[in-house]
């Protein structure tokens, strides 16, 4: 399945803007959410082909949102790449155990991100 629409989930407006710019420049349609709760709602409403998920957010964190999205029948097949400042090996292991397709540490290398997205579809 080719990746066309990407949901960017991050509580930082600056990070959302930076990812939005690099993704649209590479031909992707981008929708955004600023919380884990909104990520769940947007994933069900917008049916993105991929989700880029921050971990550290107020309220529901990215691990919780990832688990919830991947347990829902309508969204369980959406790949999720975690893009977070949490860079310890245990953080990465925990992210992958939640069902993440990949785990990238901020600042995210944009070339690596685009390569990962293209590898998915």
Secondary structure as GFF3:
##gff-version 3
##sequence-region A 1 121
A	DSSP	beta_strand	5	9	.	.	.	ID=ss1
A	DSSP	alpha_helix	13	25	.	.	.	ID=ss2
A	DSSP	beta_strand	29	33	.	.	.	ID=ss3
A	DSSP	alpha_helix	36	46	.	.	.	ID=ss4
A	DSSP	beta_strand	50	53	.	.	.	ID=ss5
A	DSSP	alpha_helix	62	71	.	.	.	ID=ss6
A	DSSP	beta_strand	79	84	.	.	.	ID=ss7
A	DSSP	alpha_helix	89	97	.	.	.	ID=ss8
A	DSSP	beta_strand	102	105	.	.	.	ID=ss9
A	DSSP	alpha_helix	110	120	.	.	.	ID=ss10
###
